[in-house]
Amino acid sequence: MLTILVVAWDASRPVPWKRLVKEWAIYAGIMAVVFALFFRNGILGILAGLLVSGPLYLAFGYVLAKFGYSRKTLAELRTPRASPDTGAAASDVRSAPAPTRRTSGGGNRRPSTGSGKRKR
C-alpha cells in the first residue's frame, strides 16, 4: 500500500549543517583527486566548478531539511543480526517442492536415434 504524506515547510525543523558540510567536503576531496588524475589540462576551471557546488549542495540540503527530509545514517541502516540460539532460523527452512512431470528426473526424454544428427 502506497501512502503519500503531505509535508509542508516548517521553519522550526533543524538543519544538520555539520553533516551537510562534512558530506560535501568528502565528496569534493574525492572528486578533486579524481579530476587531478584524469584531467591534466584545465583543472582550475574544474576545481572552481567543484567549489561552486558546495553552496548549491548546502542550499538543497537546507530546503530538504525544512521539508522534513532526513537521510538515515549508516548506524540506522544496519539491521540487527539474528542470534543463532533463536528458534526462528529452524522454522525458516523450506522443504523441496513436490516433483512434477518436468522435474521428475528426465523420464520423459525421448531415446536417441544413434547418429546424433537432426532430421530436417
C-alpha positions in Angstrom: 0.0 0.0 0.0 1.4 3.3 -1.0 0.8 6.2 1.3 1.6 9.8 0.3 2.3 12.2 3.2 1.8 15.9 2.7 4.7 17.6 4.2 4.8 21.3 4.5 7.6 23.8 5.1 8.4 24.0 8.8 10.9 26.8 9.8 11.4 25.2 13.2 12.9 22.0 11.8 16.7 21.7 12.5 19.2 21.7 9.6 22.2 19.3 10.1 24.8 21.8 9.0 27.8 19.8 10.3 26.6 16.7 8.4 25.9 18.6 5.2 29.3 20.3 5.2 31.1 17.0 6.1 29.4 15.1 3.3 30.2 17.8 0.8 33.8 18.1 1.9 34.3 14.3 1.5 32.7 14.5 -2.0 34.8 17.5 -3.0 38.0 15.9 -1.8 37.4 12.6 -3.7 36.3 14.4 -6.8 39.3 16.8 -6.7 41.7 13.7 -6.6 39.8 12.0 -9.5 39.8 15.2 -11.6 43.5 15.7 -10.9 44.3 12.2 -12.1 42.2 12.2 -15.2 42.2 15.8 -16.4 45.7 17.3 -16.6 44.7 20.4 -18.6 42.2 22.9 -17.4 42.0 21.7 -13.8 41.5 25.2 -12.4 38.1 25.5 -14.1 37.0 22.1 -12.9 38.0 22.8 -9.3 36.2 26.2 -9.5 33.1 24.3 -10.5 33.6 21.9 -7.7 33.8 24.8 -5.2 30.6 26.3 -6.6 28.8 23.0 -6.0 29.3 23.5 -2.2 26.8 26.3 -1.6 24.4 24.6 -4.0 24.6 21.4 -2.0 24.1 23.2 1.2 21.1 25.2 -0.2 19.4 22.0 -1.4 20.1 20.3 1.9 18.6 23.3 3.8 15.4 23.2 1.7 15.1 19.4 2.1 15.6 19.6 5.9 12.9 22.3 6.2 10.5 20.0 4.3 11.3 17.2 6.8 13.8 15.1 4.8 16.4 13.4 6.9 18.6 10.7 5.4 19.4 7.7 7.6 22.9 7.3 8.9 24.9 4.2 8.4 24.2 3.1 12.0 20.4 3.5 11.4 20.7 1.4 8.2 22.3 -1.5 9.9 19.8 -4.2 10.7 20.1 -6.3 13.8 21.5 -9.7 13.1 19.5 -12.7 14.2 21.2 -14.6 17.1 21.9 -18.2 16.4 20.2 -19.5 19.5 16.7 -18.4 18.4 14.3 -21.0 17.0 13.3 -18.7 14.1 16.1 -19.9 11.9 14.9 -23.6 12.0 11.4 -22.6 11.0 12.5 -20.6 8.0 14.0 -23.7 6.3 11.9 -24.6 3.3 11.4 -28.2 2.1 11.9 -29.1 -1.6 8.9 -28.7 -3.8 6.9 -31.8 -4.9 8.2 -33.4 -8.1 6.3 -32.6 -11.2 6.3 -34.1 -14.7 9.1 -31.6 -15.8 11.3 -32.1 -12.7 10.9 -35.8 -12.1 14.4 -36.8 -13.3 14.1 -36.8 -17.0 11.8 -39.8 -17.5 10.0 -38.0 -20.4 13.1 -37.8 -22.6 13.0 -39.5 -26.0 15.6 -42.2 -26.7 18.4 -41.1 -29.0 18.5 -42.3 -32.6 22.1 -43.1 -32.5 23.6 -40.9 -35.3 23.3 -37.7 -33.2 22.2 -35.7 -36.3 18.9 -33.9 -36.6 16.5 -34.7 -39.2 15.2 -31.8 -41.2 
